[in-house]
Amino acid sequence: MRSGNVEMAKRIIAKYPEVFESLMEFERTKRLPKLYRRKRIKITIDENVLRDFKKHCERKNLNMSRLIEKKMIEEMK
C-alpha cells in the first residue's frame, strides 16, 4: 500500500471507527452488526416551540428526528 493510501485509510478509520469495529465483530462472530444505530436522547425544549414544531412537521409530512439530525449535521459544518 502506498503512503497516500495508508494516510487515507487512517483518516477513514478515525472518522468511521464503527465500520472497522463491525468488521472485527464479523471476523469474530461471522455476523455483521448494524453499522448505524439510532440513539434516543433527552433534551429540554420550550413546550410551545415543541408543540408548534410537531404541528409543522405533521403538516409538511416531515420526520422530526431526521429533520433535527439534518440540522445538527449542518450546524457542525
PDB file of N, CA, C and O in Angstrom:
ATOM      1  N   MET A   1       0.846  -1.179   0.000  1.00  0.00           N
ATOM      2  CA  MET A   1       0.000   0.000   0.000  1.00  0.00           C
ATOM      3  C   MET A   1       0.891   1.240   0.000  1.00  0.00           C
ATOM      4  O   MET A   1       1.823   1.340   0.797  1.00  0.00           O
ATOM      5  N   ARG A   2       0.612   2.145  -0.859  1.00  0.00           N
ATOM      6  CA  ARG A   2       1.404   3.369  -0.927  1.00  0.00           C
ATOM      7  C   ARG A   2       1.094   4.289   0.242  1.00  0.00           C
ATOM      8  O   ARG A   2       0.045   4.179   0.877  1.00  0.00           O
ATOM      9  N   SER A   3       2.008   5.184   0.510  1.00  0.00           N
ATOM     10  CA  SER A   3       1.908   6.109   1.638  1.00  0.00           C
ATOM     11  C   SER A   3       0.586   6.883   1.637  1.00  0.00           C
ATOM     12  O   SER A   3      -0.051   7.024   2.681  1.00  0.00           O
ATOM     13  N   GLY A   4       0.176   7.380   0.476  1.00  0.00           N
ATOM     14  CA  GLY A   4      -1.080   8.132   0.385  1.00  0.00           C
ATOM     15  C   GLY A   4      -2.280   7.293   0.766  1.00  0.00           C
ATOM     16  O   GLY A   4      -3.203   7.777   1.420  1.00  0.00           O
ATOM     17  N   ASN A   5      -2.268   6.035   0.357  1.00  0.00           N
ATOM     18  CA  ASN A   5      -3.368   5.129   0.692  1.00  0.00           C
ATOM     19  C   ASN A   5      -3.405   4.836   2.180  1.00  0.00           C
ATOM     20  O   ASN A   5      -4.480   4.733   2.770  1.00  0.00           O
ATOM     21  N   VAL A   6      -2.237   4.702   2.788  1.00  0.00           N
ATOM     22  CA  VAL A   6      -2.165   4.446   4.228  1.00  0.00           C
ATOM     23  C   VAL A   6      -2.744   5.631   4.993  1.00  0.00           C
ATOM     24  O   VAL A   6      -3.519   5.458   5.934  1.00  0.00           O
ATOM     25  N   GLU A   7      -2.364   6.824   4.582  1.00  0.00           N
ATOM     26  CA  GLU A   7      -2.873   8.027   5.247  1.00  0.00           C
ATOM     27  C   GLU A   7      -4.387   8.151   5.068  1.00  0.00           C
ATOM     28  O   GLU A   7      -5.100   8.513   6.004  1.00  0.00           O
ATOM     29  N   MET A   8      -4.870   7.852   3.867  1.00  0.00           N
ATOM     30  CA  MET A   8      -6.312   7.905   3.621  1.00  0.00           C
ATOM     31  C   MET A   8      -7.031   6.877   4.495  1.00  0.00           C
ATOM     32  O   MET A   8      -8.071   7.186   5.078  1.00  0.00           O
ATOM     33  N   ALA A   9      -6.497   5.670   4.593  1.00  0.00           N
ATOM     34  CA  ALA A   9      -7.094   4.630   5.434  1.00  0.00           C
ATOM     35  C   ALA A   9      -7.133   5.081   6.889  1.00  0.00           C
ATOM     36  O   ALA A   9      -8.130   4.855   7.576  1.00  0.00           O
ATOM     37  N   LYS A  10      -6.083   5.706   7.363  1.00  0.00           N
ATOM     38  CA  LYS A  10      -6.044   6.197   8.746  1.00  0.00           C
ATOM     39  C   LYS A  10      -7.119   7.255   8.985  1.00  0.00           C
ATOM     40  O   LYS A  10      -7.767   7.260  10.031  1.00  0.00           O
ATOM     41  N   ARG A  11      -7.308   8.154   8.009  1.00  0.00           N
ATOM     42  CA  ARG A  11      -8.343   9.196   8.149  1.00  0.00           C
ATOM     43  C   ARG A  11      -9.737   8.574   8.176  1.00  0.00           C
ATOM     44  O   ARG A  11     -10.597   8.993   8.950  1.00  0.00           O
ATOM     45  N   ILE A  12      -9.953   7.573   7.325  1.00  0.00           N
ATOM     46  CA  ILE A  12     -11.262   6.912   7.283  1.00  0.00           C
ATOM     47  C   ILE A  12     -11.522   6.180   8.591  1.00  0.00           C
ATOM     48  O   ILE A  12     -12.623   6.256   9.136  1.00  0.00           O
ATOM     49  N   ILE A  13     -10.522   5.473   9.099  1.00  0.00           N
ATOM     50  CA  ILE A  13     -10.668   4.756  10.370  1.00  0.00           C
ATOM     51  C   ILE A  13     -10.961   5.743  11.498  1.00  0.00           C
ATOM     52  O   ILE A  13     -11.799   5.468  12.357  1.00  0.00           O
ATOM     53  N   ALA A  14     -10.280   6.885  11.501  1.00  0.00           N
ATOM     54  CA  ALA A  14     -10.506   7.882  12.545  1.00  0.00           C
ATOM     55  C   ALA A  14     -11.920   8.463  12.472  1.00  0.00           C
ATOM     56  O   ALA A  14     -12.542   8.733  13.499  1.00  0.00           O
ATOM     57  N   LYS A  15     -12.418   8.651  11.254  1.00  0.00           N
ATOM     58  CA  LYS A  15     -13.747   9.255  11.088  1.00  0.00           C
ATOM     59  C   LYS A  15     -14.885   8.259  11.293  1.00  0.00           C
ATOM     60  O   LYS A  15     -15.946   8.623  11.801  1.00  0.00           O
ATOM     61  N   TYR A  16     -14.665   6.987  10.895  1.00  0.00           N
ATOM     62  CA  TYR A  16     -15.716   5.971  10.964  1.00  0.00           C
ATOM     63  C   TYR A  16     -15.226   4.724  11.707  1.00  0.00           C
ATOM     64  O   TYR A  16     -15.185   3.645  11.115  1.00  0.00           O
ATOM     65  N   PRO A  17     -14.857   4.841  12.974  1.00  0.00           N
ATOM     66  CA  PRO A  17     -14.329   3.669  13.687  1.00  0.00           C
ATOM     67  C   PRO A  17     -15.354   2.535  13.812  1.00  0.00           C
ATOM     68  O   PRO A  17     -14.981   1.367  13.919  1.00  0.00           O
ATOM     69  N   GLU A  18     -16.641   2.884  13.799  1.00  0.00           N
ATOM     70  CA  GLU A  18     -17.675   1.854  13.939  1.00  0.00           C
ATOM     71  C   GLU A  18     -17.664   0.866  12.781  1.00  0.00           C
ATOM     72  O   GLU A  18     -18.022  -0.297  12.963  1.00  0.00           O
ATOM     73  N   VAL A  19     -17.264   1.302  11.605  1.00  0.00           N
ATOM     74  CA  VAL A  19     -17.189   0.409  10.450  1.00  0.00           C
ATOM     75  C   VAL A  19     -16.140  -0.670  10.698  1.00  0.00           C
ATOM     76  O   VAL A  19     -16.386  -1.851  10.455  1.00  0.00           O
ATOM     77  N   PHE A  20     -14.995  -0.265  11.171  1.00  0.00           N
ATOM     78  CA  PHE A  20     -13.922  -1.226  11.397  1.00  0.00           C
ATOM     79  C   PHE A  20     -14.197  -2.107  12.622  1.00  0.00           C
ATOM     80  O   PHE A  20     -13.801  -3.272  12.649  1.00  0.00           O
ATOM     81  N   GLU A  21     -14.871  -1.554  13.628  1.00  0.00           N
ATOM     82  CA  GLU A  21     -15.290  -2.365  14.767  1.00  0.00           C
ATOM     83  C   GLU A  21     -16.279  -3.432  14.308  1.00  0.00           C
ATOM     84  O   GLU A  21     -16.237  -4.568  14.780  1.00  0.00           O
ATOM     85  N   SER A  22     -17.164  -3.066  13.392  1.00  0.00           N
ATOM     86  CA  SER A  22     -18.128  -4.029  12.854  1.00  0.00           C
ATOM     87  C   SER A  22     -17.433  -5.137  12.076  1.00  0.00           C
ATOM     88  O   SER A  22     -17.825  -6.301  12.164  1.00  0.00           O
ATOM     89  N   LEU A  23     -16.408  -4.782  11.318  1.00  0.00           N
ATOM     90  CA  LEU A  23     -15.649  -5.801  10.585  1.00  0.00           C
ATOM     91  C   LEU A  23     -14.938  -6.757  11.539  1.00  0.00           C
ATOM     92  O   LEU A  23     -14.878  -7.961  11.289  1.00  0.00           O
ATOM     93  N   MET A  24     -14.405  -6.220  12.626  1.00  0.00           N
ATOM     94  CA  MET A  24     -13.755  -7.072  13.625  1.00  0.00           C
ATOM     95  C   MET A  24     -14.784  -7.998  14.278  1.00  0.00           C
ATOM     96  O   MET A  24     -14.500  -9.168  14.531  1.00  0.00           O
ATOM     97  N   GLU A  25     -15.961  -7.475  14.545  1.00  0.00           N
ATOM     98  CA  GLU A  25     -17.040  -8.283  15.121  1.00  0.00           C
ATOM     99  C   GLU A  25     -17.456  -9.379  14.136  1.00  0.00           C
ATOM    100  O   GLU A  25     -17.726 -10.508  14.544  1.00  0.00           O
ATOM    101  N   PHE A  26     -17.508  -9.052  12.850  1.00  0.00           N
ATOM    102  CA  PHE A  26     -17.847 -10.049  11.840  1.00  0.00           C
ATOM    103  C   PHE A  26     -16.801 -11.159  11.804  1.00  0.00           C
ATOM    104  O   PHE A  26     -17.146 -12.336  11.706  1.00  0.00           O
ATOM    105  N   GLU A  27     -15.533 -10.789  11.882  1.00  0.00           N
ATOM    106  CA  GLU A  27     -14.464 -11.794  11.904  1.00  0.00           C
ATOM    107  C   GLU A  27     -14.637 -12.750  13.080  1.00  0.00           C
ATOM    108  O   GLU A  27     -14.417 -13.955  12.960  1.00  0.00           O
ATOM    109  N   ARG A  28     -15.034 -12.189  14.213  1.00  0.00           N
ATOM    110  CA  ARG A  28     -15.172 -12.996  15.431  1.00  0.00           C
ATOM    111  C   ARG A  28     -16.432 -13.864  15.411  1.00  0.00           C
ATOM    112  O   ARG A  28     -16.380 -15.033  15.794  1.00  0.00           O
ATOM    113  N   THR A  29     -17.574 -13.298  14.965  1.00  0.00           N
ATOM    114  CA  THR A  29     -18.860 -13.984  15.086  1.00  0.00           C
ATOM    115  C   THR A  29     -19.437 -14.479  13.763  1.00  0.00           C
ATOM    116  O   THR A  29     -20.363 -15.289  13.759  1.00  0.00           O
ATOM    117  N   LYS A  30     -18.901 -14.002  12.647  1.00  0.00           N
ATOM    118  CA  LYS A  30     -19.429 -14.288  11.295  1.00  0.00           C
ATOM    119  C   LYS A  30     -20.818 -13.695  11.098  1.00  0.00           C
ATOM    120  O   LYS A  30     -21.570 -14.130  10.226  1.00  0.00           O
ATOM    121  N   ARG A  31     -21.152 -12.703  11.911  1.00  0.00           N
ATOM    122  CA  ARG A  31     -22.408 -11.967  11.772  1.00  0.00           C
ATOM    123  C   ARG A  31     -22.070 -10.486  11.740  1.00  0.00           C
ATOM    124  O   ARG A  31     -21.273 -10.005  12.546  1.00  0.00           O
ATOM    125  N   LEU A  32     -22.673  -9.773  10.813  1.00  0.00           N
ATOM    126  CA  LEU A  32     -22.396  -8.350  10.664  1.00  0.00           C
ATOM    127  C   LEU A  32     -23.413  -7.551  11.481  1.00  0.00           C
ATOM    128  O   LEU A  32     -24.610  -7.597  11.197  1.00  0.00           O
ATOM    129  N   PRO A  33     -22.942  -6.819  12.493  1.00  0.00           N
ATOM    130  CA  PRO A  33     -23.873  -6.000  13.284  1.00  0.00           C
ATOM    131  C   PRO A  33     -24.312  -4.777  12.505  1.00  0.00           C
ATOM    132  O   PRO A  33     -23.695  -4.416  11.503  1.00  0.00           O
ATOM    133  N   LYS A  34     -25.384  -4.136  12.966  1.00  0.00           N
ATOM    134  CA  LYS A  34     -25.827  -2.893  12.338  1.00  0.00           C
ATOM    135  C   LYS A  34     -24.731  -1.856  12.490  1.00  0.00           C
ATOM    136  O   LYS A  34     -24.163  -1.698  13.570  1.00  0.00           O
ATOM    137  N   LEU A  35     -24.435  -1.156  11.417  1.00  0.00           N
ATOM    138  CA  LEU A  35     -23.390  -0.135  11.472  1.00  0.00           C
ATOM    139  C   LEU A  35     -23.898   1.174  12.060  1.00  0.00           C
ATOM    140  O   LEU A  35     -23.198   1.818  12.841  1.00  0.00           O
ATOM    141  N   TYR A  36     -25.089   1.564  11.697  1.00  0.00           N
ATOM    142  CA  TYR A  36     -25.594   2.859  12.115  1.00  0.00           C
ATOM    143  C   TYR A  36     -26.843   2.667  12.956  1.00  0.00           C
ATOM    144  O   TYR A  36     -27.931   2.396  12.448  1.00  0.00           O
ATOM    145  N   ARG A  37     -26.652   2.814  14.243  1.00  0.00           N
ATOM    146  CA  ARG A  37     -27.774   2.663  15.166  1.00  0.00           C
ATOM    147  C   ARG A  37     -28.306   4.043  15.518  1.00  0.00           C
ATOM    148  O   ARG A  37     -27.578   5.034  15.479  1.00  0.00           O
ATOM    149  N   ARG A  38     -29.539   4.088  15.850  1.00  0.00           N
ATOM    150  CA  ARG A  38     -30.168   5.328  16.287  1.00  0.00           C
ATOM    151  C   ARG A  38     -30.051   5.372  17.809  1.00  0.00           C
ATOM    152  O   ARG A  38     -30.094   4.332  18.466  1.00  0.00           O
ATOM    153  N   LYS A  39     -29.907   6.540  18.356  1.00  0.00           N
ATOM    154  CA  LYS A  39     -29.743   6.717  19.793  1.00  0.00           C
ATOM    155  C   LYS A  39     -30.806   7.680  20.299  1.00  0.00           C
ATOM    156  O   LYS A  39     -30.965   8.778  19.767  1.00  0.00           O
ATOM    157  N   ARG A  40     -31.523   7.267  21.319  1.00  0.00           N
ATOM    158  CA  ARG A  40     -32.536   8.127  21.933  1.00  0.00           C
ATOM    159  C   ARG A  40     -31.823   9.062  22.917  1.00  0.00           C
ATOM    160  O   ARG A  40     -30.959   8.629  23.679  1.00  0.00           O
ATOM    161  N   ILE A  41     -32.198  10.355  22.892  1.00  0.00           N
ATOM    162  CA  ILE A  41     -31.576  11.319  23.796  1.00  0.00           C
ATOM    163  C   ILE A  41     -32.660  12.083  24.549  1.00  0.00           C
ATOM    164  O   ILE A  41     -33.821  12.111  24.142  1.00  0.00           O
ATOM    165  N   LYS A  42     -32.256  12.696  25.649  1.00  0.00           N
ATOM    166  CA  LYS A  42     -33.166  13.556  26.408  1.00  0.00           C
ATOM    167  C   LYS A  42     -32.671  14.982  26.278  1.00  0.00           C
ATOM    168  O   LYS A  42     -31.515  15.281  26.577  1.00  0.00           O
ATOM    169  N   ILE A  43     -33.560  15.863  25.826  1.00  0.00           N
ATOM    170  CA  ILE A  43     -33.227  17.278  25.728  1.00  0.00           C
ATOM    171  C   ILE A  43     -34.404  18.068  26.281  1.00  0.00           C
ATOM    172  O   ILE A  43     -35.513  17.549  26.405  1.00  0.00           O
ATOM    173  N   THR A  44     -34.151  19.312  26.607  1.00  0.00           N
ATOM    174  CA  THR A  44     -35.203  20.190  27.118  1.00  0.00           C
ATOM    175  C   THR A  44     -35.450  21.292  26.107  1.00  0.00           C
ATOM    176  O   THR A  44     -34.534  22.008  25.703  1.00  0.00           O
ATOM    177  N   ILE A  45     -36.712  21.414  25.706  1.00  0.00           N
ATOM    178  CA  ILE A  45     -37.124  22.411  24.709  1.00  0.00           C
ATOM    179  C   ILE A  45     -38.379  23.105  25.220  1.00  0.00           C
ATOM    180  O   ILE A  45     -39.231  22.483  25.852  1.00  0.00           O
ATOM    181  N   ASP A  46     -38.481  24.372  24.946  1.00  0.00           N
ATOM    182  CA  ASP A  46     -39.682  25.125  25.309  1.00  0.00           C
ATOM    183  C   ASP A  46     -40.909  24.386  24.775  1.00  0.00           C
ATOM    184  O   ASP A  46     -40.955  24.018  23.601  1.00  0.00           O
ATOM    185  N   GLU A  47     -41.896  24.171  25.637  1.00  0.00           N
ATOM    186  CA  GLU A  47     -43.055  23.354  25.234  1.00  0.00           C
ATOM    187  C   GLU A  47     -43.846  23.979  24.094  1.00  0.00           C
ATOM    188  O   GLU A  47     -44.419  23.253  23.281  1.00  0.00           O
ATOM    189  N   ASN A  48     -43.894  25.302  24.012  1.00  0.00           N
ATOM    190  CA  ASN A  48     -44.606  25.961  22.909  1.00  0.00           C
ATOM    191  C   ASN A  48     -43.874  25.749  21.585  1.00  0.00           C
ATOM    192  O   ASN A  48     -44.493  25.500  20.552  1.00  0.00           O
ATOM    193  N   VAL A  49     -42.561  25.852  21.635  1.00  0.00           N
ATOM    194  CA  VAL A  49     -41.761  25.622  20.430  1.00  0.00           C
ATOM    195  C   VAL A  49     -41.937  24.180  19.970  1.00  0.00           C
ATOM    196  O   VAL A  49     -42.124  23.918  18.782  1.00  0.00           O
ATOM    197  N   LEU A  50     -41.876  23.259  20.903  1.00  0.00           N
ATOM    198  CA  LEU A  50     -42.023  21.842  20.561  1.00  0.00           C
ATOM    199  C   LEU A  50     -43.404  21.560  19.967  1.00  0.00           C
ATOM    200  O   LEU A  50     -43.516  20.864  18.958  1.00  0.00           O
ATOM    201  N   ARG A  51     -44.434  22.088  20.580  1.00  0.00           N
ATOM    202  CA  ARG A  51     -45.803  21.883  20.071  1.00  0.00           C
ATOM    203  C   ARG A  51     -45.930  22.399  18.642  1.00  0.00           C
ATOM    204  O   ARG A  51     -46.468  21.718  17.768  1.00  0.00           O
ATOM    205  N   ASP A  52     -45.423  23.624  18.415  1.00  0.00           N
ATOM    206  CA  ASP A  52     -45.517  24.213  17.079  1.00  0.00           C
ATOM    207  C   ASP A  52     -44.667  23.445  16.063  1.00  0.00           C
ATOM    208  O   ASP A  52     -45.063  23.279  14.909  1.00  0.00           O
ATOM    209  N   PHE A  53     -43.512  22.985  16.497  1.00  0.00           N
ATOM    210  CA  PHE A  53     -42.641  22.222  15.604  1.00  0.00           C
ATOM    211  C   PHE A  53     -43.282  20.882  15.221  1.00  0.00           C
ATOM    212  O   PHE A  53     -43.206  20.458  14.068  1.00  0.00           O
ATOM    213  N   LYS A  54     -43.903  20.232  16.184  1.00  0.00           N
ATOM    214  CA  LYS A  54     -44.609  18.972  15.881  1.00  0.00           C
ATOM    215  C   LYS A  54     -45.708  19.207  14.856  1.00  0.00           C
ATOM    216  O   LYS A  54     -45.853  18.437  13.905  1.00  0.00           O
ATOM    217  N   LYS A  55     -46.479  20.266  15.048  1.00  0.00           N
ATOM    218  CA  LYS A  55     -47.542  20.594  14.092  1.00  0.00           C
ATOM    219  C   LYS A  55     -46.967  20.873  12.708  1.00  0.00           C
ATOM    220  O   LYS A  55     -47.494  20.414  11.694  1.00  0.00           O
ATOM    221  N   HIS A  56     -45.879  21.634  12.689  1.00  0.00           N
ATOM    222  CA  HIS A  56     -45.204  21.953  11.428  1.00  0.00           C
ATOM    223  C   HIS A  56     -44.783  20.667  10.703  1.00  0.00           C
ATOM    224  O   HIS A  56     -45.025  20.512   9.506  1.00  0.00           O
ATOM    225  N   CYS A  57     -44.162  19.764  11.432  1.00  0.00           N
ATOM    226  CA  CYS A  57     -43.698  18.505  10.833  1.00  0.00           C
ATOM    227  C   CYS A  57     -44.867  17.659  10.332  1.00  0.00           C
ATOM    228  O   CYS A  57     -44.779  17.031   9.277  1.00  0.00           O
ATOM    229  N   GLU A  58     -45.949  17.647  11.086  1.00  0.00           N
ATOM    230  CA  GLU A  58     -47.135  16.889  10.660  1.00  0.00           C
ATOM    231  C   GLU A  58     -47.713  17.479   9.377  1.00  0.00           C
ATOM    232  O   GLU A  58     -48.055  16.744   8.450  1.00  0.00           O
ATOM    233  N   ARG A  59     -47.823  18.816   9.324  1.00  0.00           N
ATOM    234  CA  ARG A  59     -48.374  19.471   8.129  1.00  0.00           C
ATOM    235  C   ARG A  59     -47.531  19.205   6.892  1.00  0.00           C
ATOM    236  O   ARG A  59     -48.062  19.014   5.798  1.00  0.00           O
ATOM    237  N   LYS A  60     -46.222  19.193   7.070  1.00  0.00           N
ATOM    238  CA  LYS A  60     -45.309  19.019   5.938  1.00  0.00           C
ATOM    239  C   LYS A  60     -44.891  17.562   5.742  1.00  0.00           C
ATOM    240  O   LYS A  60     -44.070  17.254   4.878  1.00  0.00           O
ATOM    241  N   ASN A  61     -45.467  16.664   6.559  1.00  0.00           N
ATOM    242  CA  ASN A  61     -45.146  15.238   6.493  1.00  0.00           C
ATOM    243  C   ASN A  61     -43.630  15.004   6.650  1.00  0.00           C
ATOM    244  O   ASN A  61     -43.018  14.277   5.867  1.00  0.00           O
ATOM    245  N   LEU A  62     -43.046  15.633   7.672  1.00  0.00           N
ATOM    246  CA  LEU A  62     -41.620  15.515   7.945  1.00  0.00           C
ATOM    247  C   LEU A  62     -41.386  14.634   9.167  1.00  0.00           C
ATOM    248  O   LEU A  62     -42.199  14.603  10.091  1.00  0.00           O
ATOM    249  N   ASN A  63     -40.282  13.929   9.158  1.00  0.00           N
ATOM    250  CA  ASN A  63     -39.866  13.149  10.316  1.00  0.00           C
ATOM    251  C   ASN A  63     -39.065  14.082  11.222  1.00  0.00           C
ATOM    252  O   ASN A  63     -37.998  14.562  10.840  1.00  0.00           O
ATOM    253  N   MET A  64     -39.584  14.335  12.423  1.00  0.00           N
ATOM    254  CA  MET A  64     -38.937  15.280  13.330  1.00  0.00           C
ATOM    255  C   MET A  64     -37.490  14.893  13.623  1.00  0.00           C
ATOM    256  O   MET A  64     -36.598  15.738  13.555  1.00  0.00           O
ATOM    257  N   SER A  65     -37.257  13.649  13.940  1.00  0.00           N
ATOM    258  CA  SER A  65     -35.912  13.201  14.295  1.00  0.00           C
ATOM    259  C   SER A  65     -34.942  13.394  13.142  1.00  0.00           C
ATOM    260  O   SER A  65     -33.827  13.875  13.343  1.00  0.00           O
ATOM    261  N   ARG A  66     -35.353  13.027  11.949  1.00  0.00           N
ATOM    262  CA  ARG A  66     -34.482  13.165  10.781  1.00  0.00           C
ATOM    263  C   ARG A  66     -34.185  14.639  10.490  1.00  0.00           C
ATOM    264  O   ARG A  66     -33.065  14.994  10.123  1.00  0.00           O
ATOM    265  N   LEU A  67     -35.197  15.487  10.657  1.00  0.00           N
ATOM    266  CA  LEU A  67     -35.013  16.906  10.413  1.00  0.00           C
ATOM    267  C   LEU A  67     -34.032  17.507  11.427  1.00  0.00           C
ATOM    268  O   LEU A  67     -33.147  18.277  11.053  1.00  0.00           O
ATOM    269  N   ILE A  68     -34.185  17.161  12.687  1.00  0.00           N
ATOM    270  CA  ILE A  68     -33.272  17.653  13.726  1.00  0.00           C
ATOM    271  C   ILE A  68     -31.863  17.136  13.469  1.00  0.00           C
ATOM    272  O   ILE A  68     -30.891  17.880  13.596  1.00  0.00           O
ATOM    273  N   GLU A  69     -31.754  15.859  13.107  1.00  0.00           N
ATOM    274  CA  GLU A  69     -30.447  15.275  12.798  1.00  0.00           C
ATOM    275  C   GLU A  69     -29.776  16.021  11.636  1.00  0.00           C
ATOM    276  O   GLU A  69     -28.581  16.315  11.687  1.00  0.00           O
ATOM    277  N   LYS A  70     -30.544  16.318  10.607  1.00  0.00           N
ATOM    278  CA  LYS A  70     -30.016  17.051   9.449  1.00  0.00           C
ATOM    279  C   LYS A  70     -29.515  18.438   9.869  1.00  0.00           C
ATOM    280  O   LYS A  70     -28.445  18.872   9.442  1.00  0.00           O
ATOM    281  N   LYS A  71     -30.294  19.126  10.706  1.00  0.00           N
ATOM    282  CA  LYS A  71     -29.896  20.457  11.172  1.00  0.00           C
ATOM    283  C   LYS A  71     -28.646  20.383  12.050  1.00  0.00           C
ATOM    284  O   LYS A  71     -27.808  21.283  12.006  1.00  0.00           O
ATOM    285  N   MET A  72     -28.515  19.325  12.845  1.00  0.00           N
ATOM    286  CA  MET A  72     -27.312  19.157  13.666  1.00  0.00           C
ATOM    287  C   MET A  72     -26.080  18.991  12.790  1.00  0.00           C
ATOM    288  O   MET A  72     -25.027  19.562  13.073  1.00  0.00           O
ATOM    289  N   ILE A  73     -26.213  18.213  11.734  1.00  0.00           N
ATOM    290  CA  ILE A  73     -25.095  17.991  10.803  1.00  0.00           C
ATOM    291  C   ILE A  73     -24.733  19.304  10.122  1.00  0.00           C
ATOM    292  O   ILE A  73     -23.553  19.632  10.000  1.00  0.00           O
ATOM    293  N   GLU A  74     -25.735  20.059   9.677  1.00  0.00           N
ATOM    294  CA  GLU A  74     -25.481  21.355   9.040  1.00  0.00           C
ATOM    295  C   GLU A  74     -24.763  22.292  10.006  1.00  0.00           C
ATOM    296  O   GLU A  74     -23.848  23.008   9.601  1.00  0.00           O
ATOM    297  N   GLU A  75     -25.154  22.298  11.250  1.00  0.00           N
ATOM    298  CA  GLU A  75     -24.536  23.167  12.257  1.00  0.00           C
ATOM    299  C   GLU A  75     -23.070  22.844  12.465  1.00  0.00           C
ATOM    300  O   GLU A  75     -22.271  23.745  12.717  1.00  0.00           O
ATOM    301  N   MET A  76     -22.701  21.575  12.364  1.00  0.00           N
ATOM    302  CA  MET A  76     -21.325  21.160  12.600  1.00  0.00           C
ATOM    303  C   MET A  76     -20.387  21.461  11.429  1.00  0.00           C
ATOM    304  O   MET A  76     -19.167  21.394  11.578  1.00  0.00           O
ATOM    305  N   LYS A  77     -20.952  21.792  10.268  1.00  0.00           N
ATOM    306  CA  LYS A  77     -20.108  22.086   9.093  1.00  0.00           C
ATOM    307  C   LYS A  77     -19.449  23.436   9.191  1.00  0.00           C
ATOM    308  O   LYS A  77     -18.711  23.830   8.287  1.00  0.00           O
TER     309      LYS A  77
END
